[in-house]
Amino acid sequence: MKKKEFVAVENYPVYYIDLATIMNEKKISKNHLCRMTGLAYSALQRYYKSEIKRLDLDVISRICAALNCEISDILKRQ
């Protein structure tokens, strides 16, 4: 069996979640978004601060549905 080789990738784009901008535009609080999505406040806070390490597509889908936006509206590239 051949051993997998990993290639180092340099200068790759870094992505982050920007909920604050769209929430401010739509005047939706974190508490209200929690009620709309069924997320715990602590979980939403991690998304809000972009402190998550792995995206949960179900959570992102619920947030986008609640905010009536596309994923590209909240997932940004630095």
C-alpha positions in Angstrom: 0.0 0.0 0.0 1.4 3.4 -1.0 1.8 6.0 1.7 -0.1 9.2 1.2 2.0 12.3 0.6 0.8 15.7 1.7 1.7 18.8 -0.2 2.2 22.0 1.7 0.0 24.8 0.6 1.2 28.3 1.0 -0.7 31.5 0.9 -4.1 30.0 1.0 -7.1 32.2 1.7 -8.5 32.4 5.2 -12.2 32.5 5.7 -14.3 33.8 8.6 -17.9 34.1 9.6 -19.4 37.6 9.7 -22.8 37.5 11.3 -22.6 40.9 12.9 -22.9 42.9 9.7 -26.1 41.1 8.4 -27.6 40.9 11.9 -27.1 44.7 12.3 -28.6 45.4 8.9 -31.6 43.3 9.6 -31.8 44.5 13.3 -31.8 41.0 14.7 -30.4 40.3 18.1 -28.4 37.2 19.1 -31.2 36.1 21.4 -33.8 36.4 18.6 -31.6 34.5 16.2 -31.2 31.8 18.8 -34.9 31.4 19.0 -35.3 31.5 15.2 -32.6 28.8 14.7 -32.9 26.6 17.8 -29.3 27.2 18.6 -27.9 27.5 22.1 -26.7 31.0 22.9 -23.1 29.7 23.5 -23.1 27.9 20.1 -24.3 31.0 18.3 -21.8 33.1 20.1 -19.0 31.0 18.7 -20.3 31.5 15.2 -20.8 35.2 15.8 -17.2 35.6 17.0 -16.0 33.3 14.2 -14.4 31.0 16.8 -15.5 27.7 15.3 -13.0 25.3 13.8 -15.4 23.1 11.8 -18.5 24.3 10.0 -21.8 22.5 10.6 -23.7 22.9 7.4 -27.0 22.3 9.1 -26.3 25.2 11.5 -25.1 27.5 8.6 -28.3 26.5 6.7 -30.5 27.4 9.6 -28.8 30.7 10.1 -29.0 31.6 6.4 -32.7 30.7 6.4 -33.4 32.8 9.5 -31.6 35.8 8.1 -32.9 35.2 4.6 -29.5 35.4 3.1 -27.0 33.3 1.2 -23.9 31.6 2.6 -21.7 34.1 0.8 -23.3 36.9 2.8 -21.9 35.5 6.1 -18.8 33.5 5.0 -16.1 36.0 4.1 -12.6 35.8 2.9 -9.7 37.8 4.5 
